[in-house]
Amino acid sequence: MGISEFETKRIESITSKFVESRRPPAHVRSQVDLSFRVSDQSVEIFEIRPQWNDPNVRNEEPVAKATYVKSRKVWSVFWMMSDLKWHKYTPCPEVKFLEDFIVIIDEDKKSCFWG
């Protein structure tokens, strides 16, 4: 069973505020932008860029992901390594609240999320 509709709306609100604070200026958003999606028990933040050889094609580049583990009431924190697979963020693999996930990726102390 996924996250409730009420909780999904709360997650979308928290994540939307963060993404809006990190989005690039409007005049460069056609070249790079930031967005998110909530799917099942996960929230994923990603960059959107045009494909190098076809600017009409948009590619998503993952930044960070958090998955809610209902049985333990924690969020697992992931980052994407160069092998293009999600890996637990070892400095802090789990957080109690989604807001803590947002703080971790915003601070990016190990330069895993924003480079």
DOZADO-11049 format. One record per atom (N, C-alpha, C, O, CB): residue number from 0; residue in one letter; atom name; x negated, z, y. Coordinates in pm, 1 decimal. Last residue first. Glycine has a CB too. Layout:
// residues N
NUM a CA X Z Y
...
This chain:
// residues 115
114 g N -2681.8 -744.5 1788.0
114 g CA -2812.2 -810.5 1783.7
114 g C -2920.5 -745.0 1863.7
114 g O -3033.5 -793.6 1865.9
114 g CB -2798.6 -946.7 1829.5
113 w N -2445.7 -615.2 1760.7
113 w CA -2456.9 -707.7 1874.0
113 w C -2593.0 -775.9 1882.0
113 w O -2617.2 -856.0 1972.3
113 w CB -2430.4 -634.0 2002.9
112 f N -2485.2 -471.2 1516.8
112 f CA -2359.9 -537.9 1549.2
112 f C -2375.6 -646.7 1656.1
112 f O -2323.6 -757.3 1641.2
112 f CB -2259.1 -435.8 1595.4
111 c N -2735.4 -356.8 1493.0
111 c CA -2677.6 -426.5 1377.5
111 c C -2556.8 -511.1 1415.7
111 c O -2530.1 -612.9 1351.8
111 c CB -2637.6 -326.2 1270.8
110 s N -2891.0 -184.7 1652.8
110 s CA -2879.6 -328.4 1683.2
110 s C -2830.6 -410.3 1563.8
110 s O -2879.8 -520.2 1538.2
110 s CB -3014.0 -382.3 1729.4
109 k N -2869.3 83.1 1623.7
109 k CA -2963.1 14.3 1532.7
109 k C -2961.0 -137.9 1551.5
109 k O -3022.9 -210.9 1474.1
109 k CB -2929.2 48.3 1386.9
108 k N -2673.8 159.7 1810.7
108 k CA -2807.1 219.4 1816.8
108 k C -2911.5 148.6 1730.6
108 k O -3030.5 153.7 1761.7
108 k CB -2798.8 362.4 1775.6
107 d N -2418.8 78.2 1926.2
107 d CA -2505.2 -9.1 1844.0
107 d C -2651.8 35.9 1847.0
107 d O -2741.1 -41.3 1881.8
107 d CB -2495.0 -154.7 1892.9
106 e N -2208.9 154.8 2096.1
106 e CA -2345.1 203.6 2121.2
106 e C -2448.4 118.4 2047.7
106 e O -2554.8 89.7 2102.6
106 e CB -2358.2 350.6 2078.1
105 d N -1995.7 14.4 1977.3
105 d CA -2023.0 -1.2 2120.4
105 d C -2165.6 42.5 2152.6
105 d O -2235.6 -25.0 2227.9
105 d CB -1922.0 80.0 2204.1
104 i N -1993.9 102.8 1716.5
104 i CA -2027.8 -38.0 1742.0
104 i C -2055.1 -63.6 1889.9
104 i O -2130.6 -154.8 1923.6
104 i CB -1914.7 -129.2 1693.9
103 i N -1936.9 379.3 1762.8
103 i CA -2055.8 335.8 1687.4
103 i C -2091.3 191.3 1719.7
103 i O -2207.4 161.0 1747.5
103 i CB -2032.5 351.1 1536.1
102 v N -1690.1 371.6 1896.2
102 v CA -1808.8 427.9 1962.8
102 v C -1936.3 379.0 1894.3
102 v O -2032.5 341.6 1961.3
102 v CB -1803.7 583.2 1962.0
101 i N -1528.2 264.5 1692.6
101 i CA -1544.8 192.5 1819.0
101 i C -1669.2 241.9 1892.2
101 i O -1745.7 161.1 1944.8
101 i CB -1419.9 209.3 1908.1
100 f N -1541.2 474.0 1507.5
100 f CA -1591.9 341.1 1472.4
100 f C -1620.5 261.1 1599.0
100 f O -1725.3 197.5 1610.6
100 f CB -1490.8 265.6 1382.5
99 d N -1402.0 666.9 1650.5
99 d CA -1543.8 689.2 1620.0
99 d C -1612.5 558.2 1579.8
99 d O -1728.3 535.1 1614.4
99 d CB -1558.7 793.8 1507.1
98 e N -1145.4 560.4 1650.3
98 e CA -1215.8 572.4 1777.6
98 e C -1365.8 595.6 1757.3
98 e O -1447.3 549.5 1837.2
98 e CB -1156.1 686.3 1860.0
97 l N -1068.0 600.0 1388.2
97 l CA -1100.5 465.0 1432.2
97 l C -1178.3 468.5 1564.6
97 l O -1267.6 386.5 1586.2
97 l CB -971.8 381.3 1447.6
96 f N -1211.5 891.4 1233.3
96 f CA -1115.7 828.5 1323.8
96 f C -1162.2 689.1 1364.8
96 f O -1282.2 663.6 1374.6
96 f CB -1094.7 915.6 1448.0
95 k N -1412.9 959.3 1052.0
95 k CA -1278.6 1014.9 1033.2
95 k C -1173.3 937.9 1113.7
95 k O -1060.1 920.9 1068.4
95 k CB -1277.0 1162.7 1073.5
94 v N -1635.7 725.2 901.8
94 v CA -1592.4 806.0 1015.3
94 v C -1449.1 851.3 989.5
94 v O -1374.9 788.1 914.3
94 v CB -1603.1 726.2 1149.8
93 e N -1921.5 622.1 714.1
93 e CA -1779.8 658.5 722.9
93 e C -1754.6 741.7 848.2
93 e O -1840.3 817.6 893.5
93 e CB -1735.2 736.2 596.8
92 p N -2190.7 559.2 742.7
92 p CA -2106.3 473.4 659.6
92 p C -1956.8 503.3 666.8
92 p O -1874.6 419.4 629.9
92 p CB -2150.0 484.3 519.0
91 c N -2420.4 558.7 952.2
91 c CA -2291.5 629.2 955.5
91 c C -2190.3 546.4 875.8
91 c O -2112.3 471.4 934.5
91 c CB -2241.8 652.1 1104.2
90 p N -2649.3 422.3 876.3
90 p CA -2662.3 540.3 963.0
90 p C -2534.7 624.5 969.4
90 p O -2540.1 745.8 989.4
90 p CB -2700.5 496.8 1103.1
89 t N -2539.0 211.3 708.1
89 t CA -2598.9 332.0 650.2
89 t C -2623.2 447.2 748.2
89 t O -2617.9 562.6 705.7
89 t CB -2727.6 295.8 587.5
88 y N -2263.5 47.7 687.0
88 y CA -2355.1 80.8 795.9
88 y C -2418.1 215.4 762.4
88 y O -2358.3 320.4 785.4
88 y CB -2281.2 84.6 935.6
87 k N -2225.0 -153.0 402.4
87 k CA -2196.4 -26.4 471.3
87 k C -2305.0 -1.8 574.7
87 k O -2423.0 -27.8 551.0
87 k CB -2187.7 93.1 370.4
86 h N -2191.0 -503.2 451.6
86 h CA -2265.7 -390.2 397.4
86 h C -2226.6 -264.8 473.8
86 h O -2198.8 -269.3 593.7
86 h CB -2419.2 -414.8 405.5
85 w N -2063.2 -822.7 380.6
85 w CA -2043.4 -694.9 448.6
85 w C -2120.9 -586.3 375.3
85 w O -2117.3 -578.1 252.5
85 w CB -1892.5 -658.7 456.6
84 k N -2276.7 -1109.4 384.7
84 k CA -2191.1 -1015.7 312.6
84 k C -2179.3 -887.7 393.9
84 k O -2271.3 -849.0 465.9
84 k CB -2247.0 -986.1 170.2
83 l N -2472.5 -1280.9 476.7
83 l CA -2332.3 -1310.3 506.1
83 l C -2234.8 -1229.2 421.3
83 l O -2124.7 -1274.7 390.3
83 l CB -2306.0 -1456.9 485.6
82 d N -2729.5 -1208.6 472.1
82 d CA -2679.5 -1269.9 348.4
82 d C -2530.0 -1304.8 358.1
82 d O -2469.4 -1351.6 261.7
82 d CB -2703.2 -1175.3 229.7
81 s N -2772.9 -1073.6 707.3
81 s CA -2807.0 -1216.0 705.0
81 s C -2762.6 -1285.1 576.2
81 s O -2758.4 -1408.0 571.2
81 s CB -2956.3 -1233.3 722.8
80 m N -2484.0 -851.7 719.3
80 m CA -2626.9 -881.7 716.4
80 m C -2647.7 -1033.0 708.3
80 m O -2551.8 -1109.9 703.3
80 m CB -2695.7 -810.5 596.8
79 m N -2233.8 -706.7 901.4
79 m CA -2268.5 -822.7 820.8
79 m C -2417.4 -852.3 834.5
79 m O -2469.3 -874.6 943.9
79 m CB -2184.6 -945.4 862.2
78 w N -2119.1 -370.1 849.8
78 w CA -2180.2 -472.7 933.9
78 w C -2221.3 -587.6 844.0
78 w O -2241.6 -568.9 724.1
78 w CB -2302.6 -416.8 1013.9
77 f N -1865.6 -114.8 830.6
77 f CA -1945.1 -223.8 773.7
77 f C -2006.5 -310.1 883.5
77 f O -1953.3 -321.3 993.9
77 f CB -1858.7 -310.4 680.9
76 v N -1736.3 200.3 750.2
76 v CA -1791.6 115.7 855.6
76 v C -1884.6 12.1 792.1
76 v O -1970.8 45.8 710.9
76 v CB -1867.6 201.1 962.2
75 s N -1433.6 337.5 643.5
75 s CA -1565.8 289.7 603.7
75 s C -1611.2 187.7 707.3
75 s O -1534.7 100.0 747.3
75 s CB -1563.8 227.3 459.0
74 w N -1251.8 607.6 751.1
74 w CA -1277.6 466.6 777.4
74 w C -1418.9 435.5 730.7
74 w O -1514.1 500.5 774.0
74 w CB -1258.9 432.0 929.0
73 v N -1054.9 836.3 551.9
73 v CA -1172.2 800.4 631.0
73 v C -1174.7 649.4 652.5
73 v O -1108.4 573.8 581.5
73 v CB -1302.5 848.0 561.5
72 k N -889.2 954.8 351.9
72 k CA -856.2 962.2 493.9
72 k C -979.3 942.4 582.2
72 k O -1004.9 1020.1 674.2
72 k CB -791.2 1096.0 525.2
71 r N -909.4 918.0 88.0
71 r CA -1003.9 1014.4 146.3
71 r C -981.9 1033.2 295.8
71 r O -1047.0 1116.4 359.1
71 r CB -1147.1 969.3 121.4
70 s N -707.5 737.9 33.4
70 s CA -722.6 853.0 -57.0
70 s C -815.2 960.9 1.2
70 s O -802.3 1079.0 -31.0
70 s CB -777.0 806.2 -192.6
69 k N -745.2 532.9 227.1
69 k CA -632.5 625.2 237.5
69 k C -651.4 751.3 153.1
69 k O -615.1 860.5 196.9
69 k CB -505.2 555.1 196.0
68 v N -976.7 408.9 402.7
68 v CA -969.7 455.7 263.8
68 v C -866.3 567.8 262.8
68 v O -897.1 682.8 294.0
68 v CB -1112.0 505.3 209.1
67 y N -986.7 132.3 611.7
67 y CA -931.9 265.6 591.4
67 y C -921.2 295.9 442.4
67 y O -863.8 218.3 366.0
67 y CB -794.4 278.6 659.0
66 t N -1269.1 -30.4 727.7
66 t CA -1162.3 -31.7 628.3
66 t C -1117.3 111.3 603.2
66 t O -1198.6 199.9 576.8
66 t CB -1208.9 -99.4 496.0
65 a N -1407.7 -221.4 983.6
65 a CA -1377.3 -86.3 935.1
65 a C -1258.3 -97.5 840.5
65 a O -1159.8 -165.3 869.9
65 a CB -1346.8 13.3 1054.2
64 k N -1668.1 -434.9 1091.8
64 k CA -1543.6 -416.4 1017.8
64 k C -1530.2 -269.3 979.0
64 k O -1628.3 -202.5 946.2
64 k CB -1539.2 -507.8 891.4
63 a N -1824.5 -661.1 1328.4
63 a CA -1809.8 -531.2 1260.9
63 a C -1674.8 -524.2 1190.7
63 a O -1580.9 -596.3 1224.3
63 a CB -1824.0 -414.2 1362.1
62 v N -1869.7 -940.9 1364.7
62 v CA -1948.3 -839.2 1435.7
62 v C -1944.2 -707.9 1358.0
62 v O -2048.4 -650.8 1325.9
62 v CB -1894.8 -818.5 1580.5
61 p N -1864.4 -1279.0 1246.5
61 p CA -1831.0 -1137.3 1232.0
61 p C -1926.5 -1045.7 1307.7
61 p O -2047.1 -1069.7 1313.8
61 p CB -1830.6 -1099.6 1086.1
60 e N -1772.2 -1552.7 1415.7
60 e CA -1894.0 -1486.2 1371.1
60 e C -1866.5 -1336.3 1365.7
60 e O -1847.2 -1273.3 1469.7
60 e CB -2014.9 -1518.5 1465.7
59 e N -1579.4 -1838.5 1377.9
59 e CA -1578.0 -1693.9 1396.2
59 e C -1706.4 -1636.2 1337.8
59 e O -1744.2 -1667.2 1224.8
59 e CB -1452.3 -1629.7 1329.5
58 n N -1564.3 -2148.7 1551.2
58 n CA -1615.3 -2067.4 1440.1
58 n C -1608.4 -1920.5 1477.0
58 n O -1629.0 -1882.7 1592.3
58 n CB -1760.5 -2107.1 1404.1
57 r N -1370.5 -2428.6 1631.0
57 r CA -1407.7 -2291.4 1666.1
57 r C -1451.7 -2216.9 1541.3
57 r O -1384.6 -2221.5 1438.2
57 r CB -1290.0 -2217.6 1734.5
56 v N -1416.3 -2758.9 1724.3
56 v CA -1402.2 -2667.9 1610.2
56 v C -1453.2 -2530.7 1652.1
56 v O -1564.8 -2517.6 1702.4
56 v CB -1480.2 -2720.9 1484.3
55 n N -1486.6 -2897.4 1945.0
55 n CA -1343.0 -2876.3 1923.7
55 n C -1315.2 -2782.4 1807.5
55 n O -1203.9 -2731.8 1793.2
55 n CB -1273.8 -3008.9 1899.2
54 p N -1760.0 -2938.5 1939.3
54 p CA -1708.0 -2830.1 2024.0
54 p C -1558.5 -2804.7 2009.8
54 p O -1508.2 -2702.6 2056.7
54 p CB -1737.7 -2860.5 2166.6
53 d N -1954.9 -3001.7 1694.0
53 d CA -1818.9 -3041.6 1728.0
53 d C -1753.8 -2929.3 1808.3
53 d O -1698.6 -2835.4 1750.8
53 d CB -1735.9 -3074.1 1599.6
52 n N -2200.3 -2893.8 1645.6
52 n CA -2191.7 -3039.8 1646.0
52 n C -2050.7 -3092.8 1674.2
52 n O -2029.3 -3214.0 1677.9
52 n CB -2239.2 -3093.0 1513.7
51 w N -2158.7 -2613.5 1668.7
51 w CA -2269.8 -2678.7 1740.0
51 w C -2254.9 -2830.4 1748.3
51 w O -2293.3 -2890.0 1849.0
51 w CB -2400.8 -2645.3 1672.2
50 q N -1834.0 -2491.8 1736.7
50 q CA -1930.3 -2540.9 1637.7
50 q C -2035.2 -2626.0 1709.1
50 q O -2002.2 -2702.0 1800.2
50 q CB -1858.9 -2623.3 1525.1
49 p N -1784.2 -2230.2 1976.0
49 p CA -1763.2 -2367.9 1930.2
49 p C -1870.5 -2405.9 1828.2
49 p O -1983.4 -2357.3 1834.0
49 p CB -1765.0 -2466.7 2050.2
48 r N -1703.5 -1893.3 1874.8
48 r CA -1791.8 -1990.1 1939.4
48 r C -1756.9 -2130.4 1892.1
48 r O -1706.1 -2148.2 1781.4
48 r CB -1940.3 -1958.0 1909.8
47 i N -1610.3 -1563.7 1881.0
47 i CA -1559.4 -1698.8 1862.1
47 i C -1649.1 -1792.6 1943.1
47 i O -1668.3 -1774.1 2063.2
47 i CB -1407.8 -1710.8 1906.0
46 e N -1688.4 -1264.0 1705.0
46 e CA -1710.1 -1354.2 1816.4
46 e C -1651.9 -1490.8 1779.4
46 e O -1645.5 -1527.8 1662.2
46 e CB -1862.1 -1364.8 1851.8
45 f N -1483.7 -990.6 1583.0
45 f CA -1565.6 -1109.6 1565.4
45 f C -1579.7 -1186.8 1696.3
45 f O -1495.7 -1177.1 1785.8
45 f CB -1505.9 -1199.3 1457.5
44 i N -1381.7 -713.6 1394.1
44 i CA -1413.8 -763.8 1527.3
44 i C -1508.4 -881.3 1508.7
44 i O -1602.1 -874.2 1429.1
44 i CB -1477.5 -652.0 1618.7
43 e N -1124.4 -603.6 1184.0
43 e CA -1248.4 -679.8 1196.0
43 e C -1262.1 -730.3 1339.2
43 e O -1167.3 -782.7 1397.7
43 e CB -1251.3 -798.1 1094.9
42 v N -982.2 -352.1 995.7
42 v CA -987.4 -412.5 1128.3
42 v C -1124.6 -478.4 1139.4
42 v O -1227.1 -417.5 1108.6
42 v CB -963.1 -305.4 1243.9
41 s N -787.6 -305.5 697.3
41 s CA -912.6 -329.2 769.1
41 s C -886.8 -381.5 909.7
41 s O -785.3 -445.1 938.0
41 s CB -999.9 -427.7 692.3
40 q N -583.6 -305.1 518.0
40 q CA -632.8 -174.3 563.2
40 q C -762.1 -186.8 641.8
40 q O -838.2 -90.7 652.3
40 q CB -654.1 -81.7 444.2
39 d N -439.0 -594.5 615.3
39 d CA -428.4 -492.0 511.7
39 d C -474.2 -358.1 568.8
39 d O -409.8 -303.9 658.6
39 d CB -512.4 -530.3 386.3
38 s N -594.2 -659.1 916.3
38 s CA -546.0 -719.2 792.7
38 s C -551.4 -614.9 681.7
38 s O -655.7 -554.3 657.2
38 s CB -629.8 -844.8 755.2
37 v N -632.9 -734.5 1244.8
37 v CA -600.6 -624.6 1154.8
37 v C -537.5 -688.4 1032.6
37 v O -439.7 -762.4 1043.2
37 v CB -504.7 -517.7 1222.2
36 r N -893.0 -880.9 1437.3
36 r CA -772.9 -894.0 1354.3
36 r C -758.0 -767.2 1272.3
36 r O -855.8 -702.0 1235.7
36 r CB -780.2 -1020.1 1261.6
35 f N -1031.5 -983.1 1755.3
35 f CA -1020.6 -894.6 1638.8
35 f C -896.7 -931.3 1560.0
35 f O -808.3 -1002.2 1607.9
35 f CB -1015.8 -745.3 1681.4
34 s N -1282.3 -1129.9 1973.8
34 s CA -1146.3 -1103.2 1930.2
34 s C -1149.1 -1009.3 1810.5
34 s O -1255.1 -962.0 1769.4
34 s CB -1072.7 -1234.5 1895.3
33 l N -1460.5 -1293.0 2232.2
33 l CA -1454.1 -1181.9 2137.3
33 l C -1307.6 -1157.8 2102.1
33 l O -1220.0 -1164.1 2188.3
33 l CB -1520.2 -1052.3 2196.4
32 d N -1645.4 -1594.5 2295.5
32 d CA -1539.4 -1498.5 2324.1
32 d C -1538.7 -1393.8 2213.5
32 d O -1609.3 -1406.8 2113.5
32 d CB -1400.3 -1569.1 2335.7
31 v N -1818.8 -1862.7 2435.4
31 v CA -1826.1 -1742.7 2351.4
31 v C -1715.2 -1646.9 2394.4
31 v O -1694.4 -1622.1 2513.2
31 v CB -1967.3 -1673.9 2362.1
30 q N -1722.2 -2090.1 2563.6
30 q CA -1848.4 -2096.1 2488.9
30 q C -1868.6 -1977.5 2396.0
30 q O -1929.1 -1991.0 2289.6
30 q CB -1964.0 -2104.3 2584.6
29 s N -1496.5 -2020.5 2692.1
29 s CA -1488.9 -2141.5 2610.4
29 s C -1615.6 -2157.9 2525.9
29 s O -1615.3 -2231.9 2427.4
29 s CB -1468.0 -2265.4 2699.7
28 r N -1577.5 -1803.2 2843.5
28 r CA -1503.4 -1778.9 2718.8
28 r C -1483.8 -1904.3 2633.6
28 r O -1457.0 -1893.5 2513.9
28 r CB -1368.6 -1719.8 2750.9
27 v N -1690.1 -1823.0 3089.9
27 v CA -1774.9 -1856.0 2973.8
27 v C -1701.5 -1841.0 2840.4
27 v O -1760.5 -1864.5 2734.9
27 v CB -1898.7 -1767.3 2973.4
26 h N -1500.4 -1746.0 3278.9
26 h CA -1559.3 -1880.1 3290.8
26 h C -1651.9 -1917.1 3174.3
26 h O -1688.9 -2033.9 3161.8
26 h CB -1636.3 -1889.7 3420.1
25 a N -1434.5 -1477.3 3222.0
25 a CA -1341.1 -1585.9 3189.3
25 a C -1407.1 -1723.5 3190.7
25 a O -1371.5 -1809.1 3109.8
25 a CB -1225.3 -1585.0 3286.7
24 p N -1707.6 -1287.1 3080.5
24 p CA -1627.2 -1334.6 3194.2
24 p C -1546.3 -1459.1 3156.4
24 p O -1586.2 -1536.1 3069.0
24 p CB -1718.3 -1365.6 3315.3
23 p N -1659.5 -1153.2 2742.6
23 p CA -1738.0 -1212.5 2850.3
23 p C -1647.8 -1255.1 2966.3
23 p O -1525.6 -1258.8 2951.9
23 p CB -1817.9 -1332.8 2798.1
22 r N -1530.5 -835.7 2634.4
22 r CA -1518.7 -981.7 2644.9
22 r C -1605.3 -1033.8 2759.3
22 r O -1622.2 -966.3 2860.9
22 r CB -1370.9 -1023.2 2666.3
21 r N -1528.6 -561.3 2631.3
21 r CA -1652.4 -628.2 2591.2
21 r C -1646.7 -780.3 2605.6
21 r O -1749.1 -846.9 2590.2
21 r CB -1684.7 -593.1 2448.6
20 s N -1274.7 -478.2 2697.8
20 s CA -1385.9 -424.1 2777.3
20 s C -1518.2 -495.4 2748.2
20 s O -1609.9 -491.1 2830.1
20 s CB -1401.3 -274.8 2750.3
19 e N -1124.8 -604.0 2499.7
19 e CA -1109.3 -646.9 2638.9
19 e C -1225.3 -597.6 2725.2
19 e O -1269.2 -668.1 2816.0
19 e CB -976.2 -596.0 2696.0
18 v N -1204.7 -446.9 2279.9
18 v CA -1240.5 -589.1 2285.6
18 v C -1229.6 -640.2 2429.4
18 v O -1317.7 -712.9 2475.4
18 v CB -1149.3 -672.6 2191.5
17 f N -1086.1 -196.8 2347.4
17 f CA -1230.1 -210.5 2331.7
17 f C -1273.8 -356.0 2348.5
17 f O -1368.0 -385.0 2422.1
17 f CB -1273.6 -157.7 2195.1
16 k N -814.4 -264.4 2350.9
16 k CA -877.9 -208.5 2471.5
16 k C -1029.0 -223.2 2464.8
16 k O -1093.0 -257.7 2564.1
16 k CB -840.4 -60.1 2488.9
15 s N -782.3 -347.6 2083.5
15 s CA -760.1 -440.9 2193.1
15 s C -826.9 -391.9 2321.9
15 s O -889.1 -470.5 2393.5
15 s CB -610.1 -461.1 2215.7
14 t N -817.7 -110.4 1941.4
14 t CA -914.9 -218.5 1927.1
14 t C -903.1 -318.7 2041.3
14 t O -1004.2 -369.0 2090.3
14 t CB -896.3 -289.5 1792.9
13 i N -592.7 38.4 2022.4
13 i CA -728.5 92.1 2038.7
13 i C -830.1 -21.5 2038.6
13 i O -917.6 -28.0 2125.0
13 i CB -761.5 193.7 1926.3
12 s N -381.3 -139.6 1945.3
12 s CA -395.8 -91.6 2082.9
12 s C -538.3 -43.4 2110.3
12 s O -597.8 -81.0 2211.3
12 s CB -296.1 21.5 2110.5
11 e N -418.6 -169.1 1670.5
11 e CA -425.9 -285.5 1758.2
11 e C -446.7 -244.3 1904.0
11 e O -522.3 -308.7 1976.8
11 e CB -299.0 -369.4 1745.0
10 i N -373.4 94.9 1590.6
10 i CA -504.0 32.8 1566.3
10 i C -522.5 -87.0 1659.1
10 i O -628.7 -104.4 1718.9
10 i CB -517.7 -10.9 1418.0
9 r N -102.6 116.7 1658.3
9 r CA -200.1 206.1 1719.9
9 r C -341.4 147.3 1707.4
9 r O -418.9 150.1 1802.9
9 r CB -193.7 346.5 1654.7
8 k N 7.9 -75.9 1488.6
8 k CA 21.6 -91.4 1634.1
8 k C -79.5 -3.5 1708.1
8 k O -135.5 -45.3 1809.4
8 k CB 165.3 -56.1 1678.8
7 t N -54.5 42.9 1242.3
7 t CA -109.8 -88.6 1276.3
7 t C -104.6 -111.2 1426.7
7 t O -201.0 -159.8 1485.9
7 t CB -33.3 -200.6 1203.0
6 e N 105.9 269.5 1251.6
6 e CA -39.1 285.4 1255.2
6 e C -107.4 153.3 1290.7
6 e O -207.8 152.8 1361.9
6 e CB -90.6 337.3 1120.1
5 f N 358.2 142.1 1230.5
5 f CA 325.9 227.7 1345.1
5 f C 174.8 241.6 1360.3
5 f O 121.9 226.8 1470.5
5 f CB 391.0 367.0 1329.3
4 e N 336.6 20.3 980.7
4 e CA 353.9 -61.9 1099.7
4 e C 319.5 16.7 1226.5
4 e O 258.5 -37.3 1318.8
4 e CB 497.4 -114.5 1107.4
3 s N 77.8 165.9 771.0
3 s CA 214.6 155.6 822.9
3 s C 218.1 69.8 949.4
3 s O 116.3 49.6 1015.6
3 s CB 272.1 295.9 852.2
2 i N -149.6 -10.8 561.8
2 i CA -128.1 80.7 673.0
2 i C 13.3 58.8 727.0
2 i O 62.6 -54.0 728.5
2 i CB -235.3 59.8 785.2
1 g N -55.4 -84.6 220.2
1 g CA -133.1 -97.8 342.2
1 g C -101.5 10.5 443.7
1 g O -35.2 109.7 413.6
1 g CB -109.5 -232.3 403.3
0 m N -84.1 0.0 -118.0
0 m CA 0.0 0.0 0.0
0 m C -88.5 0.0 124.2
0 m O -185.2 75.8 132.3
0 m CB 95.6 121.7 -0.1
